[in-house]
Amino acid sequence: MPTRQREPARNAMPFAGTGLPPMLARALDALPEGAPGDWLFEPKWDGFRTVVLRDAHGVLLQSRDLKPLNRYFPELEAALEALLPTGCALDGEIVIAGPRGLDFDALLQRIHPADSRVRRLAQQTPASFVAFDLVALEGEDLRSRPQAERRLLLQALLVDSPPPLYLTPMTLDPALARAWHAHFEGAGLDGVMAKAADAPYQAGERTMFKIKHVRTADCVLGGLRWRAGASQPEVASLLLGLHDAQGVLQHVGSASGFSLDFRRELAGLLSPLVSTDGASHPWLGAGPPGQRRPGAPSRWSRAADLAWTPLAPERVCEVRYDHLQGDRFRHVTRFERWRPDKPAAECGYDQLATTAPYELQKVFGGAAAA
């Protein structure tokens, strides 16, 4: 996908023609310590990270990897061009809010080559932009200004902003941030961000912190993928399953990121479980309608090798995950340990921690500033 090129214009930002890599974050297990006012805390939105560049030519919606997103979100391009002043750059997240919270699947549906489909979805499931940083204003580069000052300028800019442009909530109170961490999850938010009040905007650097929801689940090991090109058998990833309310084993994700020694250990340990009877494996042969199985191509992995090896669904492992996206794990999980004491039949969705959906209006409508 070609990067959109722009000519320099009046009130143009220093990075208007080259793009702006967004500031990134490192993971923490808990909120950072400090004196009152040292940290700004915000909800962590689960959407498409986007930098909005508004110059005299219009609006560029720039992805994290500096590619244009305009064609996928035409409703946002038009709205933000009308709402933002020339010479403005915002950092934030494109999200779609559904009846039960943020709908990441609806975002994924937008990444489609057919313009007619994209425009139909823009009408049916319109997107919003949640801003959490101001990088330029009236052509002035604000990256050297401290985070707290940029936040005040952002609040002043968006004080009366109508939908679909929103200001993210912010607090200086760690107790409130911990409450957000617990209660916002039901809306599909991904945790809490912590930003040093005196920090500049460091494009492309991991200078913020993210405190994400982390939980564990006992999953059935239903298959594996071998590591290609290895000199001896090595397991690249484990394919995980959970039983739904009808007892159907659903593929819910994978675990990977193993050390060399553990990849080889897994190969020896799991080889005896390789299933040679495809008719008896729950992910092979005819299955119930709507059953999730490994190996299905997606818009992200059409060229990838999706071959997998079925295993007798007998072994149970505990994995660490952040949260669910519908009926599967949102990200790759981390292997924690084997659970020989846990029967595979008892590994179901009912074990997963859930929270009641938090009303997104309270997030979109209540940009709380200390």
QUIKA-V115302 format. One record per residue. N is the residue number from 1. PHI is phi in degrees with one decimal (999 if undefined). Layout:
n->(N:N)
phi->(PHI:PHI)
This chain:
n->(1:2:3:4:5:6:7:8:9:10:11:12:13:14:15:16:17:18:19:20:21:22:23:24:25:26:27:28:29:30:31:32:33:34:35:36:37:38:39:40:41:42:43:44:45:46:47:48:49:50:51:52:53:54:55:56:57:58:59:60:61:62:63:64:65:66:67:68:69:70:71:72:73:74:75:76:77:78:79:80:81:82:83:84:85:86:87:88:89:90:91:92:93:94:95:96:97:98:99:100:101:102:103:104:105:106:107:108:109:110:111:112:113:114:115:116:117:118:119:120:121:122:123:124:125:126:127:128:129:130:131:132:133:134:135:136:137:138:139:140:141:142:143:144:145:146:147:148:149:150:151:152:153:154:155:156:157:158:159:160:161:162:163:164:165:166:167:168:169:170:171:172:173:174:175:176:177:178:179:180:181:182:183:184:185:186:187:188:189:190:191:192:193:194:195:196:197:198:199:200:201:202:203:204:205:206:207:208:209:210:211:212:213:214:215:216:217:218:219:220:221:222:223:224:225:226:227:228:229:230:231:232:233:234:235:236:237:238:239:240:241:242:243:244:245:246:247:248:249:250:251:252:253:254:255:256:257:258:259:260:261:262:263:264:265:266:267:268:269:270:271:272:273:274:275:276:277:278:279:280:281:282:283:284:285:286:287:288:289:290:291:292:293:294:295:296:297:298:299:300:301:302:303:304:305:306:307:308:309:310:311:312:313:314:315:316:317:318:319:320:321:322:323:324:325:326:327:328:329:330:331:332:333:334:335:336:337:338:339:340:341:342:343:344:345:346:347:348:349:350:351:352:353:354:355:356:357:358:359:360:361:362:363:364:365:366:367:368:369:370)
phi->(999:-69.8:-78.5:-71.0:-98.2:-133.5:-83.1:-57.2:-136.6:-59.0:63.5:-82.0:-73.5:-59.5:-106.6:-62.7:-91.3:-111.0:89.9:-133.3:-63.9:-71.0:-68.1:-111.9:-134.1:-108.3:-85.0:-125.9:-81.6:-149.6:-60.4:-68.1:-85.1:169.1:-74.6:-53.8:92.9:-72.6:-127.7:-103.3:-112.5:-138.6:-62.5:-96.3:-81.9:-106.0:-148.2:-100.5:-62.3:-145.1:-103.5:-99.9:-110.5:-111.1:-124.1:-66.5:-86.1:133.1:-120.2:-113.8:-93.9:-105.3:-76.1:-58.9:-97.9:70.3:-103.6:-75.0:-111.0:-54.8:-67.0:-87.9:-135.5:-63.1:-66.1:-74.9:-56.8:-66.8:-67.5:-70.2:-63.7:-78.0:-93.0:-104.6:-77.8:-64.5:84.0:-115.2:-133.4:-116.4:-108.4:-174.9:-139.3:-85.0:-133.9:-125.5:-96.1:-106.1:-60.2:-117.4:119.6:-67.2:-116.4:-69.3:-59.9:-65.1:-63.8:-61.0:-63.5:-72.1:-80.2:-140.6:-72.1:-84.4:-62.5:-63.3:-66.3:-59.7:-70.3:-66.3:-68.1:-62.6:-79.6:-79.0:-131.7:-63.2:-91.8:-126.2:-119.2:-104.9:-91.0:-132.3:-156.7:-117.0:-103.1:-152.4:-148.5:53.3:83.2:-88.3:-75.7:-100.5:-62.1:-82.4:-71.8:-66.6:-54.5:-61.1:-70.1:-62.9:-64.1:-62.8:-65.9:-64.4:-60.9:-64.5:-68.4:-108.4:-56.6:-118.3:-69.3:-86.2:-58.1:-97.2:-106.0:-128.2:-98.8:-67.6:-61.6:-147.1:-143.4:-97.5:-93.6:-60.2:-64.7:-66.8:-62.1:-66.4:-65.8:-58.5:-56.4:-81.1:-92.6:-74.2:-59.3:-63.2:-91.0:92.0:-71.9:-107.0:129.8:-132.8:-101.9:-124.6:-127.4:-64.3:-62.4:-98.6:-84.0:-76.0:-86.6:-107.1:-59.1:77.9:-102.3:-90.5:-112.5:-97.1:-128.7:-121.3:-115.8:-99.2:-72.9:-131.2:-140.1:-120.0:-145.6:-92.1:-122.1:-78.3:-87.5:-101.6:-177.7:-151.7:-121.3:-80.9:-78.8:-71.9:78.8:-74.4:-72.1:-144.4:-56.6:-139.3:-90.0:-84.4:-154.3:-104.6:-99.6:-107.9:-135.9:-134.0:-83.8:-85.2:-64.5:-93.3:84.6:-81.3:-79.0:-100.6:-73.4:-115.7:149.2:-143.2:-125.1:-154.4:79.7:-84.8:-71.5:-58.2:-61.4:-72.6:-59.6:-74.8:-62.4:-62.0:-60.6:-70.5:-70.7:-98.5:-55.1:-64.9:-91.8:-58.7:-83.9:-102.7:-108.4:-61.9:-66.7:-94.4:-81.0:-66.5:-104.4:-124.4:72.0:-70.5:-138.0:-65.8:-57.7:83.2:-69.3:-82.8:-133.2:-73.6:94.7:-72.8:-69.4:-134.5:-65.2:-94.6:-134.7:-63.5:-93.1:-81.4:-81.0:-101.9:-63.2:-143.4:-112.8:-72.6:-120.2:-56.6:-76.7:-114.9:-88.0:-118.6:-130.5:-96.8:-124.9:-100.7:-135.5:-93.9:-161.4:-89.9:-117.4:69.6:-112.0:-143.3:-71.4:-66.3:-126.2:-60.0:-90.4:-115.0:-66.4:-106.9:-171.9:-81.3:-123.1:-67.0:-84.9:-107.8:-65.9:-59.2:-64.0:-91.6:-89.7:-130.0:-64.0:-66.1:-81.5:-76.5:-72.0:-130.8:-128.8:-64.8:-58.0:-89.5:-65.9:-65.1:-59.7:-69.5:-81.9:-67.4:-94.0:-118.7:-78.5:-77.0:-118.7:-70.3)
